[in-house]
Amino acid sequence: MQLSREEEDALDGKHGEAMATAYRILLAIGNAMDADRLVPVRWAHISGVNYNTIGDAGLAFLEEMSRDAEANNTRVRVMSTLNPMGYDPVKGYHDERFVERQERIRRAYERMGVVVVGSYTCIPYEVFPIPARGEHVCFAESNAAIYANSILGLVTNKESALSALASALTGKAPYSGLRIEEARRPSTMVDVKHEVKDELDAALLGYFAGRIGEQCISFRLRSSSYLGRDGTARINAKALCSALGTSGSAGMFMVYDALHLDQARNRVEYTEMDARMVREELSDEEGGDVIVFGSPQLGLYELSMLAEMIGGRRFRKRCMVFCARRVYEEARRIGYIDAIEHAGGEVYSDCCSCLTPLISRNDVDSVITNSVKAAYYLRNWNRVGVCLKSMREIVRDECI
């Protein structure tokens, strides 16, 4: 991979060890993916924030990087935001050891100049200003990367925590993978025979398609309005992106109609039976102890929809709702949070239902959720049972 003189100087340590480490990471990735150069990026969204996911080794690495960056006056060079942490710092958490380490992670990112106020979200595309279509970004959160490529017209690979941090510090990323136009042309089309009527249907479809194992997938839908930017279509698109990123390596999808059917070399049918099989794989419970909404975190439209669905009733079980801090503040101002809390809902910010210690096998046997991504992680990491239903079904069955 060819580097400029400035890049070579940074690699040689002339701007400190943190910057040199960042360039070593990008060089290793670029060489592994046959990139010939680095390209500028406008925005880096970094994972590796939750202490449960990075542990003491990750914490030590971040603190070493941040101390060197501070000593050499090295800060991130582009807008840099963070994925959810493990708890809501406003509500607090009883495990002092976890909180102490989580706060050290927050301070390490802060020393490097990463946005921490209003960050900690897996839906940065609903919280921060969006660059122009065609701009390169570097997103480590899988649902955000797929949403950026597929809905917003941005350009990113499905990055790792290390590569996103390296891109934040350098402002650059290897020109490889989905950054190359040819890789953004799907070779397999999923011909969707089963109707996508809500966010759960969209997520089941995404989980099925992710297993095909390609970087870019195309869908033939009866109506492309099921996946888009506005209202319910945006919710469905978020659900599909999160599930697509959970089950496989795909970083992008396209939606075609019947006229484009012959453009794909391979065709896979998705039927009602396929949807049922995915649902049965991830959902093995008729009910649950706790209702969980928010993976990805709920946006303003979803909170408004949930508040409207509740319609003054109350949840018959504990209900945990996860949303971005900035979304929470706006939803509180409008009145959605009050409506949800009046129904018995507990609203958490800065964290997410995935990989959180807030849902423990010690306290919870099974959960009810509308998120396929949450179902996957709650089953396999938190070790709790899962009942999958759409938001509308959950409110219908669990509110009185």
N, C-alpha and C positions, 0 to 999 in steps of 0.2 A: 504494500500500500504506500503510495507516494504522500509524503508530508511536506508542508511548506517549511521555510527556515524557522519561522516563529513556532510552529508545531514541534519541530525537532529540538529547538531550545527548551521548550517546556518539557518535552520527554526526557531531556538530559538533566532536568532538575533545576534549571536556572530561575524558575519561579516558585520553587519550593516542592517538597515531597508530595503534598496533596495533589497539586496540579500534575506532577510527573506520574503519580499513580493513576489519575484519571485518564491521561493519554495512554498509559500502558494498557488499561482496560479496553479502551476504544481500539487500539492497535491490535490487540489479541482477537477481539470480536471481528474487526474488519478483515484480518488475514484469514480467520476461520470461515468467513462468509464471502471470500473473494472480492472484497471491496477494493476499488482502486484509489479511493480518496475519502476525505471527510467532507461533509456538507454542513452549512450553518443550520441551526434549528432556532425556532422562535420561543419555544416553551418546553420545559421539562416537568413532567409529573412523576414524582418519585414514590415508589413503594418501599418496603423495608422500614416501616415506621412502628408497627405494633411489636412490642417486646416479645409477645408470644411467637412471632414469626422469625425474629432474628436472634433472640437469646443473648447470652452474655458475649459470645464471640462477635456478633454483629454490633453490639453496643460498644465493645472495645475498639473495633475498626472505625466506627463513626467518631468516637471521641478522639482517636489518634488523628484522623483526617481533619477534624474540625480544629484541633489545637494547632496543627501545622498551618492550616489555612488562615487562622487568626494571626499566627506569628508572622506570616508572609503577606498579610493583607490581601489574601486571596478569597474572593467571594464569588458566588454563582454569577455567571455572565448573562443569563437570560431569565425571564420570569420562571420561577421554580416553585412548585406547589407539592403538597404531601397527601398521601393516602391516609385512610383512617388509622388512628392509634387504637389502643386496646380498651379504653374506658372513656367516660365522659368526665372531664376534670371539674366541671361545675357541680355535677351530682356526687362525685367522689367514688371511691372504691375501698373496700375494707382491707384489702391485701396491701400492707404498707410496702413490702418488698417490691411488689409489682409496680406500684405507683412511683416509687423512688427511681426505679430503672426506666420506666416509661418517661419520666420527666427528664432524665439525663439524655435520652434519645432526642426529646424535643429541644433541649438546650444545644445539643450538638448541631442539629440542623439550623437552628437560629444563628449560631456563630458563623455558619457558612453563608448566611444571607438568604436562606430559603424562607418563603412566606409561611408563617405559622399562624398568624391571626386570620381566622376565617377559612383556613385550609382544612386539613384532615378530612378529606372527602374522596369518595370513589366516583363522584359525578362532577369532576371539575368543569365539564362542558356546560353545566347548568349553574355554575357559580361565578366563573371568571369570563372576561371578554374573550371572544373567539377570534383567532387570526383569520386572515383572508383564505379562501379556498385555494388549495395548491401549496400552502406553506408547509414546511417541514416542522414537525414537533417531535417530542420524545416521551411517549407515555408508557409507564410501566404497569399501570392498572389495566388488566386485560379488557374489561368491558369498555373502558374509556378509549383504549387504542382502537378497538373495533368500531366503536361509535364514531370516533374522529375520522377514520378512513371511510366508513360506509355512509354516514349521514351528513357529516360536516364538510367532506371533501378535503380534509387535511391529510398529511402524509406522515406515517409513522410505522415502525415495526412494533410488534408486541414485545416491549423491552423488559429487561430485568431490573431489579433494584440497583444493581451495580452500574449497569450501562446508563440508566436514567440519571443517577448521581454524577457519573462521569460527564454526561452531556450537559448537565446543569453547570458544572464547573468550567467546562471548556466552551460551551455554546455550539458544540458540533456533534455529529454522529456519522458512523460509517455509511457510505452510499451502497446499500445492499438490501436484499429482501424486498419488502413492499415499498421501499423508496425508489425502486426501479420500475418504470412504467409497465414493462412486459410482465412483471410478477403480479400486477394488479388486474390481470385478465384471467378470469376463472376458466378452468378446463372441465369442471364438473357442475352440472345443474341438478338441483334438487327440485323435482316436479312435485309440488305440494298438492296432494289430492284431498288432504284433511283440512277442513276450514280452520283458519286462525281467527278466533272470535274474541280472545282476551289475552292478557299478559301471560297466563300460564300456558296457553296453547303456543304462543310465540316462543316461550322458553323451552318447551319440550322439543319444538322444531329445531331450535338452536343447538340443544344438547345432542340431538340425533346427527345434525350436520357436522358438528365439530369432530365427530369420530371418523369422518371421511379422510381426514388427515392432510388437507391441502391448505395453503396459505390464504387463498381467496375462493369463496364459494358463491355460486349464484342460485337464486331461488326463482321459480316460476310460481307466482301466486295468482289466485283468482282476482285479487285486487291489490295493487301496490299501496293503496291507501292504508293498509293494515300496518305498514312500517314506514314511518316518516317523522317529521319534526313536530307536528301539532297534536296537542291533546292526547287522546287515547292511542293514536298511532305512535307517538313518541314513547309512551309507556311500553307499548309492545316492542318497539325497536330496542329500548334499553334491556328488556327482559331477554330478547333474542341474543343481543350482544353479550350479556353476562353469561348465559348458558353456553353459547358458542365458544367463548374463551375458557370455560371451565372444563369442557370435555376434550379439547384438542388444541392444535397449534394454529388454527385459523386466525387471521388478523383482520379479515375484511370480508364483506359480502356485497352482492349486488342483487337487485330485484329486476327481473325481466317479465315480459308478458309472452303470450304464445308466439308472437312474431319472431322472437329471439331464440326459440327452442332449439333450432338447428346449429346455433353458434357454438355450443358446448360440445366437446369431444365425447364426454361421458354423461350419462343421465341416470339419476337415482330417484325412484319414486318414494314419496313419504305418504303413508296411508294412516287411516285411523288405528289400525293394528300397531303400527310403529309408535304412534303417540301413546297408546295404551301400554306398550312394553317399556318405554322410557319411564312413564309415570310409575309403573309397578316396581321398576328397579330402584327408584329413589324414594318411593312412598310406601311404607309398610304398616301404617297405623290408621285406625278409623278416627281417632281423636287425638288430643294432646293436652298437656298440662299448661302450656304457655303458647300464646299466639305471637308470631314474630313477623314484622314487616320491615323490609329495608336491606336488601342486598341485590342490586345496588341500593344505596341510600335513597329514600323517597325525595322527590323534588316537590316543588310548590303545587304543581297540578295534581300529583298523587295525594298529597295531604288534603287538598281541597276536595278531591273525590272521596277520600276516606271519611272526612268530616260530614260530607253530604250523605253518604251511604248510611252512616250511623244514625243520623236524623233524630238525635235526642235520646237514643237508647243507650244501654250500658253493656259492656262486655261481661260475659258470665265467667270469664277466666282472666288471668293476668295477660296483659297485652303489651309487648315491647315494640316500639316504633323507632327506627333509626333514620336520621336525616342529617344533612349538612348544617353546620352552625349558621351560616348566612341564610339558608333556606328557613331554618327554625325561626330566626329573628323576624323575617318577613311574614312567615306564617303566624307567628305570635301577634304581630301587629294587625293582621287581617282578621284573626279570630279562629283560625283553623286549629291551633294548638289548644286553645281553651275548650273547643268542642270535643277534641280527642281525649284530653285529660278529664273532662267532665264525664266521659264515658268509661273512665277507669284506665285509659291508656297511659303508659309511661313513655315519654318521648326523650330519646338520647341523641346527643350530637357528638361530633368528633370521633365517633367509633361506628362500628358496623356489626351486623349479626354474624359475619364470618370470622372465625378465629378469635372471638372475644371470650375472655374468662367470665363474662357476665352470665353466660348460659353454661352451667356446669352439670355434669352427670350426677354430681352429689345432690343437686337440688331439683333437677328436671329429668323426667323419664322420657318425655316426647314433646315435640313442638308441632304447631300447625303453622304453615307458611305458604305464601304464594310464589316464593322464589326457588327456582331450580338450583341456582348457585348456593343459596343458603342451605337447601336440602342436602346437597353434596357434602358441604363442609361440616354441617351439624352432625350428619351421620358418621363421617369418616374421621373428624377431628374431635368434636365434642362428644361423640359416641352416644347420641340421643336418638330416639326414634323420630320419624318424620311423617306427617300427614300433609300432602300437597293439595291445596285448593286455590282457586282464584280469590282475589280480594273480595269480590262480590259474594262468592260462596261462603267465605269465612264470616263476613259481616251478617249474612243471612242466617247462618247456623249458630253463631256464637254471640249474638247480641239479643238482649231482651228488653 
